[in-house]
Amino acid sequence: MPLQPRTLGAALREDLTLHSALCRREAGAFQKAIQSGDDVLVACTQEKRLFAELAQQTNGATSVIKFVNIREMGGWSKDAASASPKIAAMLAVALLPDAEPVPTVTFKSAGRLLIIGELDAAERAAALVSDVLEVTLFSLGAGRNGGSQERRYPVLAGQIQHLAGWLGAFELKYTSSNPIDLDLCTRCNACLSACPEGAIGFDYQIDGSLCKSHRDCVKVCGIAGAIDFSREAAALSEKFDLVLDLRFTPAFTQHALPQGYFLWDGKDSRVLLDVRSLIGEFEKPRFFSYKQKLCAHSRNQKIGCNACIDVCSASAISSESARQQIKVNPNLCVGCGACSTVCPTGAISFAYPRPAEQGNKIKTLLSTYARVGGKQAALLLHSQEAGTRLLGDLGRMARLDPATHGVPARVLPVSLWHTVSLGLELWLSAVAYGASQVWVLMTNEEAPQYREALREQMEVAQAILAGLGYQGEHFRILEAKDARDLTELDARLQAAPAQGVAQAASFAEQAEKRVTLELALDHLMAQSPVPAEVIPLPAIGSPIGGLAINKDTCTLCLSCVNACPASALQDNPERLQLKFIEKNCVQCGLCVKTCPENALSLVPRFNLMLQRKEAVVINEMQPYACIRCSKPFGTLRAIESMLGKLAGHAMFQGAAAERLKMCGDCRVIDIYSADNELNISDIR
């Protein structure tokens, strides 16, 4: 890999010295650097452990050490000779400050472990962890060999009704109805010998389908008193810190299992190592932030947007109907960021790292790449574990296999905590910053709904760029599960670039999602190769669009204004008007579901006209004047609609029908001034 220190140094605005054996014979240069107190970036991840040891052995080493992989990700490809812009960009991003700290979520575990499974397998698992954990077994039968003669662990049995919780806070609810009380049973096996049907096994529970009510077992258990056929079924609950489940079907149906819950097939020892380590106090970032006032989930007992609830793979988000908002359980949240990606308003956002930090990373990467002469950059978003490993394998194969190209020089890898944590607004921002394409590398670790969510967002983003005249395919999901997929992945990475902007944008990513989206759209419109007015968008997944109104059925009741969470619909205090700001519309549908006349419908589109950002009157009416005092008190259509619906009602005939045409004050006056009607005050 031919590195160019002068070119890279110019891009980073500092003098660089090329080292070829920094962790070996040139280790002195590394030790001197880390004694300076300045941050030190090592462009090699191969010997991180050795560098850490050198740092520990160096007196006065106060520098913060960072690492970046420019070998497999950058230089090990057939494009190594032209990889300087890419390497400069990767170095520039590595030098950025770390993400600002965020509030944390704390888990406390005392090591109370519940093992669920057949008794023989559960006891074998318990023997491997009981030296450090307090084990309780939930027996699902004897298994092939049954329980051991010596009862080493507390055993529960019955029917599991519910298991919920997370590390340090699991709750098991079950019913116990078996005649044998396992707490009293001494495993003397007398009942097994006495039972003529063999209804009792080495799980020390009675099989009701085999028992013929001889009750010989009760007689031989007289001393211990563990068997009582008159015992009523009891609903019980227990609390645990950890759960090890040996069943084929897990207790939780979501893709991302709660922390502290483990499935074990009896083979992978890494699972037990993880279980053994979870004693004490643990912290993780609070990955999300939530602003209820922006949320489009619910208004006036109507449900609008359910995007975050539907996409969450950890079942951490639920609807809190009493408060008309969503509720996020931080203990269950795994920090994938999918909720923030699909949220149309930005009510829920990814907090670690923050959107502005992610945007600055992408902007720095692309601007540095372009400054050193790079062209037609393609961003490759990948996970920091499986994705990084896969790309490393691809780089290594390029060194050994002449048919493998490796990661091309124009493809800039971006490591993410999770690939679904970036969405529409940041993808479009990347194109505005100068990217030709944005690709997302998905492995076998993502939940199925993540692929669908990204696909929907990509269809919207692609429709916008195509409508603006940008040629080519700008967004793509790349699927690769293991090394067998690398050859196909390698071919796709060499795909032809798509058309980008002529001049890169300079705006900075904002904390508010909608603001960032508007900045990106404004720049893409300004650079658009083809003039356009309205771009139709896919009906599913679009966070922008218009609103159609049927003026013949709308009564201008303005219930939609109260329902709109984004202030896209507004009234006019001076006149009977309904106004609409298309830029603000998030296509949540709350106005459509709230309208009593079914007069509204969503129109997913991108309107490029200037009035998109203005309050446009979409309906107005003349007020209805009181027939008694002439004061306006409603809309003409609303009163006419009411009169039409009540025309045949017996209670609204004659004078009563006329009062419907009066304001509230005049209606009361007319009732009390009528001589031919009985008032409530006249009744004695």
Rosetta blueprint (number, residue, H / E / L):
1 M L
2 P L
3 L L
4 Q L
5 P H
6 R H
7 T H
8 L H
9 G H
10 A H
11 A H
12 L H
13 R L
14 E L
15 D L
16 L L
17 T L
18 L L
19 H L
20 S L
21 A L
22 L L
23 C L
24 R L
25 R L
26 E L
27 A H
28 G H
29 A H
30 F H
31 Q H
32 K H
33 A H
34 I H
35 Q L
36 S L
37 G L
38 D L
39 D L
40 V E
41 L E
42 V E
43 A L
44 C L
45 T L
46 Q L
47 E L
48 K H
49 R H
50 L H
51 F H
52 A H
53 E H
54 L H
55 A H
56 Q H
57 Q H
58 T L
59 N L
60 G L
61 A L
62 T L
63 S L
64 V L
65 I E
66 K E
67 F E
68 V L
69 N L
70 I L
71 R H
72 E H
73 M H
74 G H
75 G H
76 W L
77 S L
78 K L
79 D L
80 A H
81 A H
82 S H
83 A L
84 S H
85 P H
86 K H
87 I H
88 A H
89 A H
90 M H
91 L H
92 A H
93 V H
94 A H
95 L L
96 L L
97 P L
98 D L
99 A L
100 E L
101 P L
102 V L
103 P L
104 T E
105 V E
106 T E
107 F E
108 K E
109 S E
110 A L
111 G L
112 R E
113 L E
114 L E
115 I E
116 I E
117 G E
118 E L
119 L H
120 D H
121 A H
122 A H
123 E H
124 R H
125 A H
126 A H
127 A H
128 L H
129 V H
130 S L
131 D L
132 V L
133 L L
134 E E
135 V E
136 T E
137 L E
138 F E
139 S E
140 L L
141 G L
142 A L
143 G L
144 R L
145 N L
146 G L
147 G L
148 S L
149 Q L
150 E L
151 R L
152 R L
153 Y L
154 P L
155 V E
156 L E
157 A E
158 G L
159 Q E
160 I E
161 Q E
162 H E
163 L E
164 A E
165 G L
166 W L
167 L L
168 G L
169 A L
170 F E
171 E E
172 L E
173 K E
174 Y E
175 T E
176 S E
177 S L
178 N L
179 P L
180 I E
181 D L
182 L L
183 D L
184 L L
185 C L
186 T L
187 R L
188 C L
189 N L
190 A H
191 C H
192 L H
193 S H
194 A H
195 C L
196 P L
197 E L
198 G L
199 A L
200 I E
201 G L
202 F L
203 D L
204 Y L
205 Q L
206 I E
207 D L
208 G L
209 S L
210 L L
211 C L
212 K L
213 S L
214 H L
215 R L
216 D H
217 C H
218 V H
219 K H
220 V H
221 C L
222 G L
223 I L
224 A L
225 G L
226 A L
227 I E
228 D L
229 F L
230 S L
231 R L
232 E L
233 A L
234 A E
235 A E
236 L E
237 S E
238 E E
239 K E
240 F E
241 D L
242 L E
243 V E
244 L E
245 D E
246 L L
247 R L
248 F L
249 T L
250 P L
251 A L
252 F L
253 T L
254 Q L
255 H L
256 A L
257 L L
258 P L
259 Q L
260 G L
261 Y E
262 F E
263 L E
264 W L
265 D L
266 G L
267 K L
268 D L
269 S H
270 R H
271 V H
272 L H
273 L H
274 D H
275 V H
276 R H
277 S L
278 L L
279 I L
280 G E
281 E E
282 F E
283 E E
284 K E
285 P E
286 R L
287 F L
288 F E
289 S E
290 Y E
291 K L
292 Q H
293 K H
294 L H
295 C L
296 A L
297 H L
298 S E
299 R E
300 N L
301 Q L
302 K E
303 I E
304 G L
305 C L
306 N L
307 A H
308 C H
309 I H
310 D H
311 V H
312 C L
313 S L
314 A L
315 S L
316 A L
317 I E
318 S E
319 S E
320 E E
321 S H
322 A H
323 R H
324 Q L
325 Q E
326 I E
327 K E
328 V E
329 N L
330 P L
331 N L
332 L L
333 C L
334 V L
335 G L
336 C L
337 G L
338 A H
339 C H
340 S H
341 T H
342 V H
343 C L
344 P L
345 T L
346 G L
347 A L
348 I E
349 S E
350 F E
351 A L
352 Y L
353 P L
354 R L
355 P H
356 A H
357 E H
358 Q H
359 G H
360 N H
361 K H
362 I H
363 K H
364 T H
365 L H
366 L H
367 S H
368 T H
369 Y H
370 A H
371 R H
372 V L
373 G L
374 G L
375 K L
376 Q L
377 A L
378 A E
379 L E
380 L E
381 L E
382 H E
383 S E
384 Q L
385 E L
386 A H
387 G H
388 T H
389 R H
390 L H
391 L H
392 G H
393 D H
394 L H
395 G H
396 R H
397 M H
398 A H
399 R H
400 L H
401 D L
402 P L
403 A L
404 T L
405 H L
406 G L
407 V L
408 P L
409 A L
410 R L
411 V E
412 L E
413 P E
414 V E
415 S E
416 L E
417 W L
418 H L
419 T H
420 V H
421 S H
422 L L
423 G L
424 L H
425 E H
426 L H
427 W H
428 L H
429 S H
430 A H
431 V H
432 A H
433 Y L
434 G L
435 A L
436 S L
437 Q E
438 V E
439 W E
440 V E
441 L E
442 M E
443 T L
444 N L
445 E L
446 E L
447 A L
448 P H
449 Q H
450 Y H
451 R H
452 E H
453 A H
454 L H
455 R H
456 E H
457 Q H
458 M H
459 E H
460 V H
461 A H
462 Q H
463 A H
464 I H
465 L H
466 A H
467 G H
468 L L
469 G L
470 Y L
471 Q L
472 G L
473 E L
474 H L
475 F E
476 R E
477 I E
478 L E
479 E E
480 A L
481 K L
482 D L
483 A H
484 R H
485 D H
486 L H
487 T H
488 E H
489 L H
490 D H
491 A H
492 R H
493 L H
494 Q L
495 A L
496 A L
497 P L
498 A L
499 Q L
500 G L
501 V L
502 A L
503 Q L
504 A L
505 A L
506 S L
507 F L
508 A L
509 E L
510 Q L
511 A L
512 E L
513 K H
514 R H
515 V H
516 T H
517 L H
518 E H
519 L H
520 A H
521 L H
522 D H
523 H H
524 L H
525 M H
526 A H
527 Q L
528 S L
529 P L
530 V L
531 P L
532 A L
533 E L
534 V E
535 I E
536 P E
537 L L
538 P L
539 A L
540 I L
541 G L
542 S L
543 P L
544 I L
545 G L
546 G E
547 L E
548 A E
549 I E
550 N L
551 K L
552 D L
553 T L
554 C L
555 T L
556 L L
557 C L
558 L L
559 S H
560 C H
561 V H
562 N H
563 A H
564 C L
565 P L
566 A L
567 S L
568 A L
569 L E
570 Q E
571 D E
572 N L
573 P L
574 E L
575 R L
576 L L
577 Q E
578 L E
579 K E
580 F E
581 I L
582 E H
583 K H
584 N H
585 C L
586 V L
587 Q L
588 C L
589 G L
590 L H
591 C H
592 V H
593 K H
594 T H
595 C L
596 P L
597 E L
598 N L
599 A L
600 L E
601 S E
602 L E
603 V E
604 P L
605 R E
606 F E
607 N E
608 L L
609 M L
610 L H
611 Q H
612 R H
613 K H
614 E L
615 A L
616 V E
617 V E
618 I E
619 N E
620 E E
621 M L
622 Q L
623 P E
624 Y E
625 A E
626 C L
627 I L
628 R L
629 C L
630 S L
631 K L
632 P E
633 F E
634 G E
635 T E
636 L H
637 R H
638 A H
639 I H
640 E H
641 S H
642 M H
643 L H
644 G H
645 K H
646 L H
647 A L
648 G L
649 H L
650 A L
651 M L
652 F L
653 Q L
654 G L
655 A H
656 A H
657 A H
658 E H
659 R H
660 L L
661 K L
662 M L
663 C L
664 G H
665 D H
666 C H
667 R H
668 V H
669 I H
670 D H
671 I H
672 Y H
673 S H
674 A L
675 D L
676 N L
677 E L
678 L L
679 N L
680 I H
681 S H
682 D H
683 I L
684 R L
